[in-house]
Amino acid sequence: MPLYVPKSINLSLNEEQLKAVFRKHDVNGDGCLSKDELMKVFRELGSRNPSWRVRRSLHHADGNGDGTISLDELDELVKYVAKQGYGIN
């Protein structure tokens, strides 16, 4: 009898793990996550509509309104994302 193997497994991440996922996408090393960098993160996290999720994330976490998420704002972003139940697919 064959074993059932799911096509993908969604693993929940804690806040520190989510921070690490976001930090690794700061590809230019400026300490801020741009909209493009956030888009890549949400694609990795399996978002069905990453552009909408980026807009919502900026609304919740971009405290200074500069259109990016700085390291100072990362905690708010991670809290928002954790509430949405994101994990790695």
N, CA, C and O of each residue as an XYZ file, in Angstrom:
356
protein
N       0.832     -1.167      0.000
C       0.000      0.000      0.000
C       0.893      1.252      0.000
O       1.757      1.387      0.866
N       0.691      2.182     -0.976
C       1.550      3.377     -1.039
C       1.247      4.347      0.091
O       0.115      4.449      0.565
N       2.275      5.047      0.503
C       2.122      6.088      1.519
C       1.566      7.347      0.879
O       1.884      7.665     -0.267
N       0.733      8.060      1.627
C       0.230      9.341      1.157
C       1.274     10.403      1.462
O       1.683     10.573      2.611
N       1.699     11.112      0.430
C       2.656     12.195      0.602
C       2.021     13.459      0.036
O       1.752     13.534     -1.163
N       1.777     14.459      0.893
C       1.161     15.691      0.399
C       2.079     16.406     -0.581
O       3.302     16.288     -0.495
N       1.485     17.153     -1.517
C       2.271     17.899     -2.491
C       3.063     19.024     -1.837
O       4.189     19.312     -2.241
N       2.485     19.649     -0.843
C       3.213     20.675     -0.096
C       2.765     20.630      1.355
O       1.633     20.263      1.671
N       3.664     21.004      2.200
C       3.381     21.036      3.627
C       3.593     22.471      4.090
O       4.641     23.064      3.831
N       2.611     23.021      4.764
C       2.743     24.372      5.290
C       3.234     24.269      6.729
O       2.545     23.732      7.597
N       4.415     24.783      6.965
C       5.001     24.764      8.292
C       4.865     26.147      8.917
O       5.337     27.133      8.351
N       4.237     26.225     10.056
C       4.104     27.514     10.737
C       5.458     27.961     11.249
O       6.270     27.150     11.694
N       5.687     29.244     11.181
C       6.945     29.818     11.636
C       6.694     30.709     12.830
O       5.666     31.382     12.913
N       7.650     30.709     13.768
C       7.528     31.637     14.882
C       8.057     33.009     14.438
O       8.560     33.155     13.323
N       7.940     33.997     15.308
C       8.304     35.359     14.917
C       9.780     35.496     14.568
O      10.117     36.223     13.633
N      10.663     34.826     15.284
C      12.099     34.911     14.971
C      12.395     34.301     13.604
O      13.212     34.829     12.850
N      11.732     33.193     13.285
C      11.931     32.575     11.975
C      11.401     33.475     10.858
O      12.021     33.588      9.800
N      10.251     34.118     11.097
C       9.719     35.051     10.102
C      10.673     36.228      9.901
O      10.888     36.665      8.770
N      11.247     36.742     10.990
C      12.215     37.836     10.867
C      13.380     37.418      9.983
O      13.839     38.192      9.143
N      13.853     36.199     10.174
C      14.976     35.704      9.376
C      14.604     35.631      7.895
O      15.420     35.959      7.033
N      13.382     35.206      7.598
C      12.928     35.138      6.205
C      12.922     36.541      5.597
O      13.386     36.732      4.474
N      12.402     37.512      6.329
C      12.371     38.878      5.803
C      13.784     39.443      5.652
O      14.089     40.075      4.641
N      14.636     39.224      6.633
C      16.001     39.775      6.574
C      16.785     39.231      5.380
O      17.557     39.960      4.759
N      16.588     37.960      5.061
C      17.366     37.378      3.956
C      16.971     37.989      2.611
O      17.714     37.867      1.638
N      15.813     38.643      2.546
C      15.382     39.265      1.304
C      15.809     40.726      1.179
O      15.461     41.388      0.201
N      16.555     41.233      2.154
C      17.137     42.573      2.040
C      18.398     42.428      1.193
O      19.517     42.487      1.703
N      18.194     42.236     -0.113
C      19.294     41.861     -1.002
C      20.320     42.973     -1.197
O      21.493     42.683     -1.432
N      19.912     44.228     -1.108
C      20.889     45.295     -1.297
C      21.566     45.710      0.012
O      22.462     46.554      0.010
N      21.131     45.112      1.136
C      21.789     45.339      2.416
C      21.606     46.720      3.009
O      22.401     47.138      3.851
N      20.564     47.446      2.584
C      20.368     48.805      3.100
C      19.605     48.847      4.422
O      19.387     49.923      4.979
N      19.199     47.679      4.925
C      18.479     47.634      6.196
C      16.996     47.931      6.066
O      16.294     48.057      7.070
N      16.514     48.043      4.829
C      15.095     48.293      4.573
C      14.582     47.292      3.546
O      15.317     46.847      2.665
N      13.317     46.951      3.680
C      12.685     46.071      2.703
C      11.815     46.912      1.775
O      10.858     47.552      2.211
N      12.157     46.901      0.496
C      11.386     47.628     -0.507
C      10.131     46.828     -0.864
O       9.961     45.689     -0.428
N       9.262     47.440     -1.658
C       8.065     46.735     -2.112
C       8.438     45.479     -2.895
O       7.809     44.435     -2.722
N       9.456     45.568     -3.754
C       9.882     44.397     -4.534
C      10.406     43.291     -3.625
O      10.105     42.115     -3.831
N      11.194     43.673     -2.614
C      11.723     42.676     -1.685
C      10.591     42.045     -0.877
O      10.596     40.836     -0.647
N       9.620     42.854     -0.445
C       8.465     42.314      0.274
C       7.662     41.372     -0.612
O       7.171     40.346     -0.141
N       7.524     41.709     -1.890
C       6.796     40.862     -2.833
C       7.432     39.473     -2.901
O       6.729     38.463     -2.917
N       8.752     39.429     -2.940
C       9.458     38.143     -2.994
C       9.213     37.330     -1.731
O       9.041     36.113     -1.797
N       9.197     37.996     -0.587
C       8.939     37.291      0.672
C       7.542     36.677      0.657
O       7.367     35.505      0.991
N       6.556     37.470      0.270
C       5.184     36.953      0.297
C       4.969     35.851     -0.725
O       4.148     34.961     -0.504
N       5.687     35.890     -1.834
C       5.627     34.758     -2.778
C       6.205     33.507     -2.129
O       5.641     32.419     -2.242
N       7.335     33.673     -1.447
C       7.957     32.534     -0.762
C       7.036     31.972      0.321
O       6.991     30.762      0.543
N       6.305     32.859      0.987
C       5.409     32.431      2.055
C       4.097     31.862      1.516
O       3.259     31.403      2.292
N       3.910     31.888      0.197
C       2.745     31.259     -0.409
C       1.522     32.149     -0.519
O       0.408     31.637     -0.638
N       1.688     33.453     -0.482
C       0.552     34.362     -0.601
C      -0.109     34.193     -1.967
O       0.570     34.108     -2.991
N      -1.421     34.147     -1.968
C      -2.166     34.055     -3.231
C      -2.191     35.383     -3.970
O      -2.308     35.414     -5.195
N      -2.081     36.477     -3.230
C      -2.089     37.804     -3.824
C      -1.003     38.645     -3.149
O      -1.301     39.488     -2.303
N       0.254     38.415     -3.526
C       1.349     39.086     -2.817
C       1.331     40.605     -2.931
O       1.733     41.284     -1.986
N       0.884     41.160     -4.047
C       0.886     42.626     -4.163
C      -0.101     43.255     -3.177
O       0.183     44.309     -2.609
N      -1.244     42.626     -2.973
C      -2.205     43.117     -1.983
C      -1.611     42.989     -0.581
O      -1.748     43.894      0.243
N      -0.954     41.868     -0.319
C      -0.367     41.644      1.001
C       0.739     42.662      1.280
O       0.890     43.107      2.418
N       1.512     43.036      0.260
C       2.546     44.062      0.434
C       1.894     45.385      0.838
O       2.354     46.043      1.771
N       0.832     45.775      0.144
C       0.143     47.030      0.486
C      -0.386     46.992      1.919
O      -0.238     47.967      2.655
N      -0.995     45.889      2.319
C      -1.518     45.763      3.676
C      -0.380     45.793      4.702
O      -0.515     46.395      5.767
N       0.720     45.153      4.381
C       1.870     45.137      5.293
C       2.425     46.533      5.499
O       2.744     46.924      6.622
N       2.537     47.283      4.414
C       3.029     48.652      4.537
C       2.052     49.497      5.354
O       2.467     50.338      6.152
N       0.780     49.273      5.154
C      -0.232     49.999      5.935
C      -0.077     49.722      7.430
O      -0.209     50.632      8.248
N       0.202     48.472      7.784
C       0.302     48.081      9.195
C       1.655     48.406      9.828
O       1.723     48.702     11.021
N       2.732     48.353      9.041
C       4.054     48.396      9.668
C       4.935     49.581      9.271
O       5.921     49.851      9.957
N       4.621     50.287      8.207
C       5.470     51.390      7.755
C       5.139     52.651      8.557
O       4.386     53.512      8.102
N       5.703     52.741      9.733
C       5.382     53.824     10.658
C       5.765     55.201     10.168
O       5.059     56.166     10.459
N       6.865     55.331      9.430
C       7.289     56.658      8.976
C       6.778     56.996      7.576
O       7.017     58.101      7.088
N       6.081     56.071      6.923
C       5.454     56.340      5.635
C       6.399     56.494      4.458
O       6.042     57.122      3.461
N       7.613     55.926      4.553
C       8.564     56.077      3.459
C       8.435     55.007      2.369
O       9.195     55.017      1.400
N       7.484     54.093      2.522
C       7.268     53.071      1.493
C       8.157     51.854      1.613
O       8.158     50.997      0.730
N       8.918     51.766      2.701
C       9.760     50.594      2.975
C       9.565     50.181      4.427
O       8.999     50.916      5.236
N      10.047     48.988      4.729
C      10.035     48.495      6.106
C      11.475     48.470      6.593
O      12.303     47.712      6.086
N      11.764     49.307      7.582
C      13.116     49.340      8.157
C      13.235     48.260      9.228
O      12.244     47.638      9.610
N      14.441     48.050      9.700
C      14.650     47.073     10.770
C      13.882     47.463     12.022
O      13.441     46.597     12.777
N      13.718     48.781     12.249
C      12.943     49.250     13.398
C      11.466     48.893     13.255
O      10.775     48.694     14.254
N      10.984     48.811     12.025
C       9.580     48.507     11.758
C       9.319     47.016     11.558
O       8.169     46.590     11.451
N      10.386     46.230     11.509
C      10.265     44.804     11.217
C       9.423     44.062     12.252
O       8.676     43.151     11.895
N       9.529     44.431     13.506
C       8.742     43.759     14.543
C       7.243     43.893     14.276
O       6.496     42.926     14.424
N       6.804     45.085     13.884
C       5.381     45.290     13.577
C       4.967     44.474     12.367
O       3.877     43.902     12.342
N       5.828     44.417     11.367
C       5.538     43.620     10.170
C       5.391     42.148     10.529
O       4.454     41.485     10.086
N       6.310     41.645     11.325
C       6.290     40.227     11.703
C       5.045     39.905     12.524
O       4.444     38.847     12.342
N       4.654     40.796     13.419
C       3.432     40.565     14.197
C       2.224     40.473     13.272
O       1.370     39.605     13.448
N       2.150     41.364     12.289
C       1.052     41.353     11.329
C       1.052     40.051     10.525
O       0.008     39.416     10.376
N       2.200     39.658     10.014
C       2.311     38.456      9.186
C       1.989     37.213     10.006
O       1.320     36.304      9.515
N       2.456     37.164     11.241
C       2.176     36.008     12.109
C       0.680     35.848     12.347
O       0.176     34.726     12.390
N      -0.030     36.955     12.499
C      -1.478     36.905     12.683
C      -2.190     36.330     11.470
O      -3.277     35.764     11.585
N      -1.565     36.482     10.298
C      -2.163     35.992      9.064
C      -1.914     34.493      8.867
O      -2.475     33.886      7.955
N      -1.072     33.896      9.722
C      -0.833     32.457      9.684
C       0.115     31.989      8.600
O       0.007     30.854      8.135
N       1.039     32.838      8.188
C       1.955     32.454      7.133
C       3.021     31.492      7.620
O       3.445     31.536      8.775
N       3.441     30.629      6.720
C       4.508     29.677      6.964
C       5.242     29.456      5.659
O       5.007     30.168      4.683
N       6.118     28.490      5.634
C       6.872     28.159      4.434
C       6.212     26.978      3.743
O       5.925     25.963      4.378
N       5.975     27.106      2.463
C       5.427     25.987      1.665
C       6.551     25.195      1.047
O       6.303     24.217      0.342
